[in-house]
């Protein structure tokens, strides 16, 4: 939300929630006007007509919400954001183990049935190499550090 506010130059109150359930309930109930979240839990509410999907923050439209335009299509270029997950291991894990886990994960994510099941939930499987994943995480840290700095967000103690 903070990135969106700064990118489009609007001032609105960001109301952080601890999870999807409360935010979605308040959006459906009209207590908040807009929310960002993962596609999976939102689409049933969209299909039921309880909320309207305005855009996805992916680079391209996603199969689980193929009729929902991207932020770029809605006029906000280079606005890509999403939840991501990866496999990590303790520092010092032998390279051959890291490479084996990465290969097995990539193999699993290449399975058409697995990809289809993930796509139903709004998940786009990637299957990067360990080096590609490290580079991705470094870019994410830098991007979100800028958002945090620009918004003046302070850690709560």
MODELLER restraints for C-alpha pairs under 7 A, 6 or more apart:
rsr = mdl.restraints
at = mdl.atoms
rsr.add(forms.Gaussian(group=physical.xy_distance, feature=features.Distance(at['CA:1:A'], at['CA:14:A']), mean=6.59, stdev=0.5))
rsr.add(forms.Gaussian(group=physical.xy_distance, feature=features.Distance(at['CA:1:A'], at['CA:36:A']), mean=6.79, stdev=0.5))
rsr.add(forms.Gaussian(group=physical.xy_distance, feature=features.Distance(at['CA:2:A'], at['CA:147:A']), mean=6.94, stdev=0.5))
rsr.add(forms.Gaussian(group=physical.xy_distance, feature=features.Distance(at['CA:2:A'], at['CA:151:A']), mean=6.59, stdev=0.5))
rsr.add(forms.Gaussian(group=physical.xy_distance, feature=features.Distance(at['CA:3:A'], at['CA:147:A']), mean=5.86, stdev=0.5))
rsr.add(forms.Gaussian(group=physical.xy_distance, feature=features.Distance(at['CA:5:A'], at['CA:11:A']), mean=6.38, stdev=0.5))
rsr.add(forms.Gaussian(group=physical.xy_distance, feature=features.Distance(at['CA:17:A'], at['CA:23:A']), mean=6.05, stdev=0.5))
rsr.add(forms.Gaussian(group=physical.xy_distance, feature=features.Distance(at['CA:20:A'], at['CA:37:A']), mean=6.99, stdev=0.5))
rsr.add(forms.Gaussian(group=physical.xy_distance, feature=features.Distance(at['CA:26:A'], at['CA:32:A']), mean=5.79, stdev=0.5))
rsr.add(forms.Gaussian(group=physical.xy_distance, feature=features.Distance(at['CA:27:A'], at['CA:33:A']), mean=6.14, stdev=0.5))
rsr.add(forms.Gaussian(group=physical.xy_distance, feature=features.Distance(at['CA:27:A'], at['CA:34:A']), mean=6.61, stdev=0.5))
rsr.add(forms.Gaussian(group=physical.xy_distance, feature=features.Distance(at['CA:28:A'], at['CA:50:A']), mean=5.86, stdev=0.5))
rsr.add(forms.Gaussian(group=physical.xy_distance, feature=features.Distance(at['CA:28:A'], at['CA:51:A']), mean=6.07, stdev=0.5))
rsr.add(forms.Gaussian(group=physical.xy_distance, feature=features.Distance(at['CA:38:A'], at['CA:83:A']), mean=6.90, stdev=0.5))
rsr.add(forms.Gaussian(group=physical.xy_distance, feature=features.Distance(at['CA:39:A'], at['CA:122:A']), mean=5.41, stdev=0.5))
rsr.add(forms.Gaussian(group=physical.xy_distance, feature=features.Distance(at['CA:40:A'], at['CA:121:A']), mean=4.71, stdev=0.5))
rsr.add(forms.Gaussian(group=physical.xy_distance, feature=features.Distance(at['CA:40:A'], at['CA:122:A']), mean=5.28, stdev=0.5))
rsr.add(forms.Gaussian(group=physical.xy_distance, feature=features.Distance(at['CA:45:A'], at['CA:51:A']), mean=5.95, stdev=0.5))
rsr.add(forms.Gaussian(group=physical.xy_distance, feature=features.Distance(at['CA:46:A'], at['CA:52:A']), mean=5.56, stdev=0.5))
rsr.add(forms.Gaussian(group=physical.xy_distance, feature=features.Distance(at['CA:46:A'], at['CA:53:A']), mean=6.32, stdev=0.5))
rsr.add(forms.Gaussian(group=physical.xy_distance, feature=features.Distance(at['CA:53:A'], at['CA:68:A']), mean=6.57, stdev=0.5))
rsr.add(forms.Gaussian(group=physical.xy_distance, feature=features.Distance(at['CA:54:A'], at['CA:68:A']), mean=6.82, stdev=0.5))
rsr.add(forms.Gaussian(group=physical.xy_distance, feature=features.Distance(at['CA:55:A'], at['CA:68:A']), mean=5.62, stdev=0.5))
rsr.add(forms.Gaussian(group=physical.xy_distance, feature=features.Distance(at['CA:55:A'], at['CA:69:A']), mean=5.04, stdev=0.5))
rsr.add(forms.Gaussian(group=physical.xy_distance, feature=features.Distance(at['CA:55:A'], at['CA:70:A']), mean=5.05, stdev=0.5))
rsr.add(forms.Gaussian(group=physical.xy_distance, feature=features.Distance(at['CA:55:A'], at['CA:71:A']), mean=5.44, stdev=0.5))
rsr.add(forms.Gaussian(group=physical.xy_distance, feature=features.Distance(at['CA:56:A'], at['CA:68:A']), mean=6.51, stdev=0.5))
rsr.add(forms.Gaussian(group=physical.xy_distance, feature=features.Distance(at['CA:56:A'], at['CA:69:A']), mean=6.26, stdev=0.5))
rsr.add(forms.Gaussian(group=physical.xy_distance, feature=features.Distance(at['CA:56:A'], at['CA:70:A']), mean=4.71, stdev=0.5))
rsr.add(forms.Gaussian(group=physical.xy_distance, feature=features.Distance(at['CA:56:A'], at['CA:71:A']), mean=6.02, stdev=0.5))
rsr.add(forms.Gaussian(group=physical.xy_distance, feature=features.Distance(at['CA:57:A'], at['CA:70:A']), mean=5.84, stdev=0.5))
rsr.add(forms.Gaussian(group=physical.xy_distance, feature=features.Distance(at['CA:57:A'], at['CA:71:A']), mean=5.60, stdev=0.5))
rsr.add(forms.Gaussian(group=physical.xy_distance, feature=features.Distance(at['CA:57:A'], at['CA:79:A']), mean=6.36, stdev=0.5))
rsr.add(forms.Gaussian(group=physical.xy_distance, feature=features.Distance(at['CA:57:A'], at['CA:80:A']), mean=4.91, stdev=0.5))
rsr.add(forms.Gaussian(group=physical.xy_distance, feature=features.Distance(at['CA:57:A'], at['CA:81:A']), mean=5.25, stdev=0.5))
rsr.add(forms.Gaussian(group=physical.xy_distance, feature=features.Distance(at['CA:57:A'], at['CA:82:A']), mean=6.55, stdev=0.5))
rsr.add(forms.Gaussian(group=physical.xy_distance, feature=features.Distance(at['CA:58:A'], at['CA:70:A']), mean=6.37, stdev=0.5))
rsr.add(forms.Gaussian(group=physical.xy_distance, feature=features.Distance(at['CA:58:A'], at['CA:80:A']), mean=5.23, stdev=0.5))
rsr.add(forms.Gaussian(group=physical.xy_distance, feature=features.Distance(at['CA:58:A'], at['CA:81:A']), mean=6.21, stdev=0.5))
rsr.add(forms.Gaussian(group=physical.xy_distance, feature=features.Distance(at['CA:58:A'], at['CA:82:A']), mean=6.71, stdev=0.5))
rsr.add(forms.Gaussian(group=physical.xy_distance, feature=features.Distance(at['CA:59:A'], at['CA:80:A']), mean=5.80, stdev=0.5))
rsr.add(forms.Gaussian(group=physical.xy_distance, feature=features.Distance(at['CA:60:A'], at['CA:70:A']), mean=6.33, stdev=0.5))
rsr.add(forms.Gaussian(group=physical.xy_distance, feature=features.Distance(at['CA:61:A'], at['CA:68:A']), mean=6.89, stdev=0.5))
rsr.add(forms.Gaussian(group=physical.xy_distance, feature=features.Distance(at['CA:61:A'], at['CA:69:A']), mean=6.31, stdev=0.5))
rsr.add(forms.Gaussian(group=physical.xy_distance, feature=features.Distance(at['CA:61:A'], at['CA:70:A']), mean=5.88, stdev=0.5))
rsr.add(forms.Gaussian(group=physical.xy_distance, feature=features.Distance(at['CA:62:A'], at['CA:122:A']), mean=6.77, stdev=0.5))
rsr.add(forms.Gaussian(group=physical.xy_distance, feature=features.Distance(at['CA:63:A'], at['CA:119:A']), mean=6.17, stdev=0.5))
rsr.add(forms.Gaussian(group=physical.xy_distance, feature=features.Distance(at['CA:63:A'], at['CA:122:A']), mean=6.87, stdev=0.5))
rsr.add(forms.Gaussian(group=physical.xy_distance, feature=features.Distance(at['CA:64:A'], at['CA:119:A']), mean=6.09, stdev=0.5))
rsr.add(forms.Gaussian(group=physical.xy_distance, feature=features.Distance(at['CA:64:A'], at['CA:120:A']), mean=5.41, stdev=0.5))
rsr.add(forms.Gaussian(group=physical.xy_distance, feature=features.Distance(at['CA:64:A'], at['CA:121:A']), mean=6.52, stdev=0.5))
rsr.add(forms.Gaussian(group=physical.xy_distance, feature=features.Distance(at['CA:64:A'], at['CA:122:A']), mean=4.90, stdev=0.5))
rsr.add(forms.Gaussian(group=physical.xy_distance, feature=features.Distance(at['CA:71:A'], at['CA:77:A']), mean=6.78, stdev=0.5))
rsr.add(forms.Gaussian(group=physical.xy_distance, feature=features.Distance(at['CA:71:A'], at['CA:79:A']), mean=6.11, stdev=0.5))
rsr.add(forms.Gaussian(group=physical.xy_distance, feature=features.Distance(at['CA:72:A'], at['CA:78:A']), mean=6.42, stdev=0.5))
rsr.add(forms.Gaussian(group=physical.xy_distance, feature=features.Distance(at['CA:72:A'], at['CA:79:A']), mean=6.56, stdev=0.5))
rsr.add(forms.Gaussian(group=physical.xy_distance, feature=features.Distance(at['CA:102:A'], at['CA:129:A']), mean=6.54, stdev=0.5))
rsr.add(forms.Gaussian(group=physical.xy_distance, feature=features.Distance(at['CA:102:A'], at['CA:130:A']), mean=6.84, stdev=0.5))
rsr.add(forms.Gaussian(group=physical.xy_distance, feature=features.Distance(at['CA:105:A'], at['CA:127:A']), mean=6.87, stdev=0.5))
rsr.add(forms.Gaussian(group=physical.xy_distance, feature=features.Distance(at['CA:106:A'], at['CA:127:A']), mean=4.82, stdev=0.5))
rsr.add(forms.Gaussian(group=physical.xy_distance, feature=features.Distance(at['CA:109:A'], at['CA:115:A']), mean=6.18, stdev=0.5))
rsr.add(forms.Gaussian(group=physical.xy_distance, feature=features.Distance(at['CA:109:A'], at['CA:125:A']), mean=6.24, stdev=0.5))
rsr.add(forms.Gaussian(group=physical.xy_distance, feature=features.Distance(at['CA:109:A'], at['CA:127:A']), mean=6.35, stdev=0.5))
rsr.add(forms.Gaussian(group=physical.xy_distance, feature=features.Distance(at['CA:115:A'], at['CA:125:A']), mean=6.51, stdev=0.5))
rsr.add(forms.Gaussian(group=physical.xy_distance, feature=features.Distance(at['CA:118:A'], at['CA:124:A']), mean=6.76, stdev=0.5))
